[in-house]
Amino acid sequence: VGLWIVSSWFLGEKHFFLIVALVTVYGLRAWTEERHLSQDPDYQAYKKKVPWKMIPRFF
């Protein structure tokens, strides 16, 4: 993500804001998918076994 933002800045503001928008959309998609999956009992059990979501030991 960081590389996309840094490299898109050198390509111009239009590309920079496009990448920021795409990263935001994908972040929202992941958040809504997590909310949806959290309703499933099997997924709740999986979440108890795997406490970290995207970045191990951080988030």
PyMOL Python script that loads the backbone (N, CA, C, O; Angstrom):
from pymol import cmd

cmd.read_pdbstr("""\
ATOM      1  N   VAL A   1       0.836  -1.189   0.000  1.00  0.00           N
ATOM      2  CA  VAL A   1       0.000   0.000   0.000  1.00  0.00           C
ATOM      3  C   VAL A   1       0.873   1.242   0.000  1.00  0.00           C
ATOM      4  O   VAL A   1       0.653   2.159  -0.792  1.00  0.00           O
ATOM      5  N   GLY A   2       1.861   1.277   0.882  1.00  0.00           N
ATOM      6  CA  GLY A   2       2.728   2.449   0.960  1.00  0.00           C
ATOM      7  C   GLY A   2       3.471   2.706  -0.341  1.00  0.00           C
ATOM      8  O   GLY A   2       3.616   3.851  -0.768  1.00  0.00           O
ATOM      9  N   LEU A   3       3.939   1.637  -0.967  1.00  0.00           N
ATOM     10  CA  LEU A   3       4.656   1.784  -2.233  1.00  0.00           C
ATOM     11  C   LEU A   3       3.737   2.348  -3.311  1.00  0.00           C
ATOM     12  O   LEU A   3       4.159   3.181  -4.113  1.00  0.00           O
ATOM     13  N   TRP A   4       2.484   1.901  -3.335  1.00  0.00           N
ATOM     14  CA  TRP A   4       1.526   2.431  -4.310  1.00  0.00           C
ATOM     15  C   TRP A   4       1.346   3.928  -4.124  1.00  0.00           C
ATOM     16  O   TRP A   4       1.340   4.691  -5.090  1.00  0.00           O
ATOM     17  N   ILE A   5       1.201   4.337  -2.874  1.00  0.00           N
ATOM     18  CA  ILE A   5       0.962   5.755  -2.610  1.00  0.00           C
ATOM     19  C   ILE A   5       2.193   6.582  -2.972  1.00  0.00           C
ATOM     20  O   ILE A   5       2.070   7.638  -3.594  1.00  0.00           O
ATOM     21  N   VAL A   6       3.366   6.115  -2.592  1.00  0.00           N
ATOM     22  CA  VAL A   6       4.590   6.860  -2.898  1.00  0.00           C
ATOM     23  C   VAL A   6       4.818   6.931  -4.400  1.00  0.00           C
ATOM     24  O   VAL A   6       5.109   8.003  -4.928  1.00  0.00           O
ATOM     25  N   SER A   7       4.690   5.810  -5.094  1.00  0.00           N
ATOM     26  CA  SER A   7       4.951   5.820  -6.539  1.00  0.00           C
ATOM     27  C   SER A   7       3.880   6.586  -7.299  1.00  0.00           C
ATOM     28  O   SER A   7       4.181   7.216  -8.313  1.00  0.00           O
ATOM     29  N   SER A   8       2.638   6.548  -6.834  1.00  0.00           N
ATOM     30  CA  SER A   8       1.582   7.273  -7.541  1.00  0.00           C
ATOM     31  C   SER A   8       1.749   8.777  -7.394  1.00  0.00           C
ATOM     32  O   SER A   8       1.318   9.532  -8.266  1.00  0.00           O
ATOM     33  N   TRP A   9       2.374   9.230  -6.296  1.00  0.00           N
ATOM     34  CA  TRP A   9       2.601  10.663  -6.119  1.00  0.00           C
ATOM     35  C   TRP A   9       3.533  11.192  -7.213  1.00  0.00           C
ATOM     36  O   TRP A   9       3.360  12.316  -7.683  1.00  0.00           O
ATOM     37  N   PHE A  10       4.508  10.396  -7.615  1.00  0.00           N
ATOM     38  CA  PHE A  10       5.425  10.824  -8.666  1.00  0.00           C
ATOM     39  C   PHE A  10       4.759  10.805 -10.043  1.00  0.00           C
ATOM     40  O   PHE A  10       5.228  11.472 -10.965  1.00  0.00           O
ATOM     41  N   LEU A  11       3.685  10.056 -10.185  1.00  0.00           N
ATOM     42  CA  LEU A  11       2.965  10.011 -11.457  1.00  0.00           C
ATOM     43  C   LEU A  11       1.966  11.154 -11.584  1.00  0.00           C
ATOM     44  O   LEU A  11       1.457  11.415 -12.674  1.00  0.00           O
ATOM     45  N   GLY A  12       1.686  11.827 -10.491  1.00  0.00           N
ATOM     46  CA  GLY A  12       0.778  12.964 -10.523  1.00  0.00           C
ATOM     47  C   GLY A  12      -0.302  12.844  -9.462  1.00  0.00           C
ATOM     48  O   GLY A  12      -0.576  11.763  -8.941  1.00  0.00           O
ATOM     49  N   GLU A  13      -0.905  13.981  -9.159  1.00  0.00           N
ATOM     50  CA  GLU A  13      -1.931  14.020  -8.120  1.00  0.00           C
ATOM     51  C   GLU A  13      -3.140  13.156  -8.467  1.00  0.00           C
ATOM     52  O   GLU A  13      -3.740  12.541  -7.585  1.00  0.00           O
ATOM     53  N   LYS A  14      -3.491  13.110  -9.726  1.00  0.00           N
ATOM     54  CA  LYS A  14      -4.646  12.314 -10.153  1.00  0.00           C
ATOM     55  C   LYS A  14      -4.455  10.846  -9.774  1.00  0.00           C
ATOM     56  O   LYS A  14      -5.366  10.219  -9.236  1.00  0.00           O
ATOM     57  N   HIS A  15      -3.282  10.305 -10.052  1.00  0.00           N
ATOM     58  CA  HIS A  15      -2.997   8.908  -9.717  1.00  0.00           C
ATOM     59  C   HIS A  15      -2.927   8.706  -8.212  1.00  0.00           C
ATOM     60  O   HIS A  15      -3.386   7.687  -7.696  1.00  0.00           O
ATOM     61  N   PHE A  16      -2.356   9.672  -7.509  1.00  0.00           N
ATOM     62  CA  PHE A  16      -2.252   9.579  -6.056  1.00  0.00           C
ATOM     63  C   PHE A  16      -3.638   9.444  -5.432  1.00  0.00           C
ATOM     64  O   PHE A  16      -3.864   8.550  -4.617  1.00  0.00           O
ATOM     65  N   PHE A  17      -4.553  10.311  -5.802  1.00  0.00           N
ATOM     66  CA  PHE A  17      -5.892  10.269  -5.215  1.00  0.00           C
ATOM     67  C   PHE A  17      -6.670   9.034  -5.664  1.00  0.00           C
ATOM     68  O   PHE A  17      -7.508   8.528  -4.917  1.00  0.00           O
ATOM     69  N   LEU A  18      -6.406   8.552  -6.858  1.00  0.00           N
ATOM     70  CA  LEU A  18      -7.037   7.318  -7.318  1.00  0.00           C
ATOM     71  C   LEU A  18      -6.588   6.138  -6.456  1.00  0.00           C
ATOM     72  O   LEU A  18      -7.415   5.327  -6.040  1.00  0.00           O
ATOM     73  N   ILE A  19      -5.303   6.037  -6.190  1.00  0.00           N
ATOM     74  CA  ILE A  19      -4.783   4.951  -5.349  1.00  0.00           C
ATOM     75  C   ILE A  19      -5.328   5.061  -3.932  1.00  0.00           C
ATOM     76  O   ILE A  19      -5.702   4.049  -3.339  1.00  0.00           O
ATOM     77  N   VAL A  20      -5.380   6.266  -3.378  1.00  0.00           N
ATOM     78  CA  VAL A  20      -5.936   6.453  -2.032  1.00  0.00           C
ATOM     79  C   VAL A  20      -7.393   6.005  -2.005  1.00  0.00           C
ATOM     80  O   VAL A  20      -7.820   5.354  -1.052  1.00  0.00           O
ATOM     81  N   ALA A  21      -8.154   6.341  -3.029  1.00  0.00           N
ATOM     82  CA  ALA A  21      -9.557   5.926  -3.098  1.00  0.00           C
ATOM     83  C   ALA A  21      -9.673   4.405  -3.183  1.00  0.00           C
ATOM     84  O   ALA A  21     -10.513   3.813  -2.507  1.00  0.00           O
ATOM     85  N   LEU A  22      -8.846   3.774  -4.000  1.00  0.00           N
ATOM     86  CA  LEU A  22      -8.893   2.317  -4.132  1.00  0.00           C
ATOM     87  C   LEU A  22      -8.517   1.616  -2.831  1.00  0.00           C
ATOM     88  O   LEU A  22      -9.152   0.632  -2.453  1.00  0.00           O
ATOM     89  N   VAL A  23      -7.498   2.110  -2.149  1.00  0.00           N
ATOM     90  CA  VAL A  23      -7.096   1.522  -0.870  1.00  0.00           C
ATOM     91  C   VAL A  23      -8.220   1.677   0.149  1.00  0.00           C
ATOM     92  O   VAL A  23      -8.474   0.765   0.936  1.00  0.00           O
ATOM     93  N   THR A  24      -8.885   2.814   0.140  1.00  0.00           N
ATOM     94  CA  THR A  24     -10.016   3.034   1.047  1.00  0.00           C
ATOM     95  C   THR A  24     -11.147   2.067   0.756  1.00  0.00           C
ATOM     96  O   THR A  24     -11.724   1.494   1.680  1.00  0.00           O
ATOM     97  N   VAL A  25     -11.471   1.877  -0.511  1.00  0.00           N
ATOM     98  CA  VAL A  25     -12.544   0.953  -0.890  1.00  0.00           C
ATOM     99  C   VAL A  25     -12.205  -0.469  -0.450  1.00  0.00           C
ATOM    100  O   VAL A  25     -13.059  -1.169   0.094  1.00  0.00           O
ATOM    101  N   TYR A  26     -10.973  -0.896  -0.680  1.00  0.00           N
ATOM    102  CA  TYR A  26     -10.583  -2.251  -0.272  1.00  0.00           C
ATOM    103  C   TYR A  26     -10.587  -2.406   1.246  1.00  0.00           C
ATOM    104  O   TYR A  26     -10.931  -3.472   1.757  1.00  0.00           O
ATOM    105  N   GLY A  27     -10.212  -1.364   1.965  1.00  0.00           N
ATOM    106  CA  GLY A  27     -10.277  -1.401   3.426  1.00  0.00           C
ATOM    107  C   GLY A  27     -11.704  -1.529   3.923  1.00  0.00           C
ATOM    108  O   GLY A  27     -11.978  -2.306   4.838  1.00  0.00           O
ATOM    109  N   LEU A  28     -12.611  -0.773   3.328  1.00  0.00           N
ATOM    110  CA  LEU A  28     -14.027  -0.872   3.697  1.00  0.00           C
ATOM    111  C   LEU A  28     -14.600  -2.236   3.336  1.00  0.00           C
ATOM    112  O   LEU A  28     -15.418  -2.786   4.075  1.00  0.00           O
ATOM    113  N   ARG A  29     -14.173  -2.778   2.204  1.00  0.00           N
ATOM    114  CA  ARG A  29     -14.645  -4.105   1.807  1.00  0.00           C
ATOM    115  C   ARG A  29     -14.201  -5.160   2.815  1.00  0.00           C
ATOM    116  O   ARG A  29     -14.984  -6.030   3.195  1.00  0.00           O
ATOM    117  N   ALA A  30     -12.954  -5.081   3.245  1.00  0.00           N
ATOM    118  CA  ALA A  30     -12.445  -6.038   4.231  1.00  0.00           C
ATOM    119  C   ALA A  30     -13.199  -5.901   5.551  1.00  0.00           C
ATOM    120  O   ALA A  30     -13.508  -6.901   6.198  1.00  0.00           O
ATOM    121  N   TRP A  31     -13.492  -4.673   5.946  1.00  0.00           N
ATOM    122  CA  TRP A  31     -14.215  -4.427   7.196  1.00  0.00           C
ATOM    123  C   TRP A  31     -15.634  -5.005   7.132  1.00  0.00           C
ATOM    124  O   TRP A  31     -16.080  -5.656   8.077  1.00  0.00           O
ATOM    125  N   THR A  32     -16.345  -4.769   6.021  1.00  0.00           N
ATOM    126  CA  THR A  32     -17.707  -5.296   5.906  1.00  0.00           C
ATOM    127  C   THR A  32     -17.705  -6.818   5.792  1.00  0.00           C
ATOM    128  O   THR A  32     -18.610  -7.474   6.309  1.00  0.00           O
ATOM    129  N   GLU A  33     -16.708  -7.387   5.128  1.00  0.00           N
ATOM    130  CA  GLU A  33     -16.611  -8.847   5.038  1.00  0.00           C
ATOM    131  C   GLU A  33     -16.375  -9.451   6.421  1.00  0.00           C
ATOM    132  O   GLU A  33     -16.948 -10.488   6.755  1.00  0.00           O
ATOM    133  N   GLU A  34     -15.542  -8.809   7.211  1.00  0.00           N
ATOM    134  CA  GLU A  34     -15.280  -9.278   8.575  1.00  0.00           C
ATOM    135  C   GLU A  34     -16.561  -9.241   9.407  1.00  0.00           C
ATOM    136  O   GLU A  34     -16.842 -10.173  10.161  1.00  0.00           O
ATOM    137  N   ARG A  35     -17.327  -8.177   9.273  1.00  0.00           N
ATOM    138  CA  ARG A  35     -18.601  -8.082  10.005  1.00  0.00           C
ATOM    139  C   ARG A  35     -19.551  -9.197   9.583  1.00  0.00           C
ATOM    140  O   ARG A  35     -20.211  -9.803  10.426  1.00  0.00           O
ATOM    141  N   HIS A  36     -19.620  -9.465   8.300  1.00  0.00           N
ATOM    142  CA  HIS A  36     -20.505 -10.511   7.783  1.00  0.00           C
ATOM    143  C   HIS A  36     -20.060 -11.893   8.272  1.00  0.00           C
ATOM    144  O   HIS A  36     -20.877 -12.682   8.746  1.00  0.00           O
ATOM    145  N   LEU A  37     -18.773 -12.176   8.154  1.00  0.00           N
ATOM    146  CA  LEU A  37     -18.264 -13.485   8.566  1.00  0.00           C
ATOM    147  C   LEU A  37     -18.372 -13.699  10.072  1.00  0.00           C
ATOM    148  O   LEU A  37     -18.495 -14.836  10.527  1.00  0.00           O
ATOM    149  N   SER A  38     -18.327 -12.619  10.849  1.00  0.00           N
ATOM    150  CA  SER A  38     -18.387 -12.737  12.307  1.00  0.00           C
ATOM    151  C   SER A  38     -19.718 -13.292  12.800  1.00  0.00           C
ATOM    152  O   SER A  38     -19.834 -13.665  13.967  1.00  0.00           O
ATOM    153  N   GLN A  39     -20.704 -13.351  11.948  1.00  0.00           N
ATOM    154  CA  GLN A  39     -22.006 -13.904  12.330  1.00  0.00           C
ATOM    155  C   GLN A  39     -22.016 -15.429  12.264  1.00  0.00           C
ATOM    156  O   GLN A  39     -22.929 -16.063  12.795  1.00  0.00           O
ATOM    157  N   ASP A  40     -21.027 -16.018  11.628  1.00  0.00           N
ATOM    158  CA  ASP A  40     -20.948 -17.472  11.469  1.00  0.00           C
ATOM    159  C   ASP A  40     -20.245 -18.091  12.680  1.00  0.00           C
ATOM    160  O   ASP A  40     -19.146 -17.661  13.030  1.00  0.00           O
ATOM    161  N   PRO A  41     -20.855 -19.092  13.327  1.00  0.00           N
ATOM    162  CA  PRO A  41     -20.233 -19.724  14.497  1.00  0.00           C
ATOM    163  C   PRO A  41     -18.869 -20.360  14.198  1.00  0.00           C
ATOM    164  O   PRO A  41     -17.968 -20.313  15.036  1.00  0.00           O
ATOM    165  N   ASP A  42     -18.716 -20.949  13.020  1.00  0.00           N
ATOM    166  CA  ASP A  42     -17.421 -21.543  12.658  1.00  0.00           C
ATOM    167  C   ASP A  42     -16.333 -20.471  12.570  1.00  0.00           C
ATOM    168  O   ASP A  42     -15.200 -20.683  13.002  1.00  0.00           O
ATOM    169  N   TYR A  43     -16.692 -19.331  12.011  1.00  0.00           N
ATOM    170  CA  TYR A  43     -15.720 -18.246  11.892  1.00  0.00           C
ATOM    171  C   TYR A  43     -15.388 -17.660  13.267  1.00  0.00           C
ATOM    172  O   TYR A  43     -14.250 -17.255  13.506  1.00  0.00           O
ATOM    173  N   GLN A  44     -16.355 -17.611  14.156  1.00  0.00           N
ATOM    174  CA  GLN A  44     -16.098 -17.139  15.521  1.00  0.00           C
ATOM    175  C   GLN A  44     -15.091 -18.046  16.218  1.00  0.00           C
ATOM    176  O   GLN A  44     -14.207 -17.568  16.930  1.00  0.00           O
ATOM    177  N   ALA A  45     -15.226 -19.357  16.014  1.00  0.00           N
ATOM    178  CA  ALA A  45     -14.264 -20.304  16.590  1.00  0.00           C
ATOM    179  C   ALA A  45     -12.881 -20.103  15.970  1.00  0.00           C
ATOM    180  O   ALA A  45     -11.871 -20.170  16.670  1.00  0.00           O
ATOM    181  N   TYR A  46     -12.835 -19.860  14.676  1.00  0.00           N
ATOM    182  CA  TYR A  46     -11.563 -19.607  13.990  1.00  0.00           C
ATOM    183  C   TYR A  46     -10.893 -18.341  14.538  1.00  0.00           C
ATOM    184  O   TYR A  46      -9.681 -18.320  14.753  1.00  0.00           O
ATOM    185  N   LYS A  47     -11.689 -17.289  14.763  1.00  0.00           N
ATOM    186  CA  LYS A  47     -11.140 -16.040  15.288  1.00  0.00           C
ATOM    187  C   LYS A  47     -10.522 -16.227  16.670  1.00  0.00           C
ATOM    188  O   LYS A  47      -9.557 -15.546  17.016  1.00  0.00           O
ATOM    189  N   LYS A  48     -11.073 -17.141  17.455  1.00  0.00           N
ATOM    190  CA  LYS A  48     -10.505 -17.398  18.778  1.00  0.00           C
ATOM    191  C   LYS A  48      -9.135 -18.075  18.660  1.00  0.00           C
ATOM    192  O   LYS A  48      -8.251 -17.843  19.485  1.00  0.00           O
ATOM    193  N   LYS A  49      -8.965 -18.912  17.634  1.00  0.00           N
ATOM    194  CA  LYS A  49      -7.689 -19.596  17.426  1.00  0.00           C
ATOM    195  C   LYS A  49      -6.652 -18.678  16.784  1.00  0.00           C
ATOM    196  O   LYS A  49      -5.457 -18.822  17.043  1.00  0.00           O
ATOM    197  N   VAL A  50      -7.097 -17.733  15.948  1.00  0.00           N
ATOM    198  CA  VAL A  50      -6.204 -16.828  15.218  1.00  0.00           C
ATOM    199  C   VAL A  50      -6.571 -15.390  15.607  1.00  0.00           C
ATOM    200  O   VAL A  50      -7.439 -14.787  14.977  1.00  0.00           O
ATOM    201  N   PRO A  51      -5.917 -14.836  16.641  1.00  0.00           N
ATOM    202  CA  PRO A  51      -6.326 -13.521  17.129  1.00  0.00           C
ATOM    203  C   PRO A  51      -5.921 -12.348  16.232  1.00  0.00           C
ATOM    204  O   PRO A  51      -6.549 -11.290  16.283  1.00  0.00           O
ATOM    205  N   TRP A  52      -4.888 -12.521  15.418  1.00  0.00           N
ATOM    206  CA  TRP A  52      -4.414 -11.403  14.599  1.00  0.00           C
ATOM    207  C   TRP A  52      -5.091 -11.431  13.241  1.00  0.00           C
ATOM    208  O   TRP A  52      -5.302 -12.501  12.670  1.00  0.00           O
ATOM    209  N   LYS A  53      -5.434 -10.260  12.723  1.00  0.00           N
ATOM    210  CA  LYS A  53      -6.182 -10.185  11.474  1.00  0.00           C
ATOM    211  C   LYS A  53      -5.271  -9.986  10.269  1.00  0.00           C
ATOM    212  O   LYS A  53      -5.062 -10.914   9.487  1.00  0.00           O
ATOM    213  N   MET A  54      -4.732  -8.787  10.115  1.00  0.00           N
ATOM    214  CA  MET A  54      -3.976  -8.484   8.902  1.00  0.00           C
ATOM    215  C   MET A  54      -2.469  -8.513   9.111  1.00  0.00           C
ATOM    216  O   MET A  54      -1.736  -9.086   8.306  1.00  0.00           O
ATOM    217  N   ILE A  55      -2.009  -7.893  10.195  1.00  0.00           N
ATOM    218  CA  ILE A  55      -0.579  -7.810  10.458  1.00  0.00           C
ATOM    219  C   ILE A  55      -0.307  -8.541  11.770  1.00  0.00           C
ATOM    220  O   ILE A  55      -0.721  -8.063  12.826  1.00  0.00           O
ATOM    221  N   PRO A  56       0.378  -9.686  11.737  1.00  0.00           N
ATOM    222  CA  PRO A  56       0.610 -10.468  12.953  1.00  0.00           C
ATOM    223  C   PRO A  56       1.240  -9.647  14.077  1.00  0.00           C
ATOM    224  O   PRO A  56       2.162  -8.863  13.851  1.00  0.00           O
ATOM    225  N   ARG A  57       0.730  -9.840  15.277  1.00  0.00           N
ATOM    226  CA  ARG A  57       1.182  -9.195  16.512  1.00  0.00           C
ATOM    227  C   ARG A  57       0.958  -7.688  16.536  1.00  0.00           C
ATOM    228  O   ARG A  57       1.438  -7.002  17.438  1.00  0.00           O
ATOM    229  N   PHE A  58       0.234  -7.172  15.553  1.00  0.00           N
ATOM    230  CA  PHE A  58      -0.015  -5.733  15.517  1.00  0.00           C
ATOM    231  C   PHE A  58      -1.494  -5.427  15.345  1.00  0.00           C
ATOM    232  O   PHE A  58      -2.078  -4.696  16.145  1.00  0.00           O
ATOM    233  N   PHE A  59      -2.103  -5.988  14.296  1.00  0.00           N
ATOM    234  CA  PHE A  59      -3.504  -5.678  13.993  1.00  0.00           C
ATOM    235  C   PHE A  59      -4.199  -6.928  13.523  1.00  0.00           C
ATOM    236  O   PHE A  59      -5.390  -6.893  13.213  1.00  0.00           O
TER     237      PHE A  59
END
""", "prot")
cmd.dss("prot")
cmd.show_as("cartoon", "prot")
cmd.util.cbc("prot")
cmd.orient("prot")
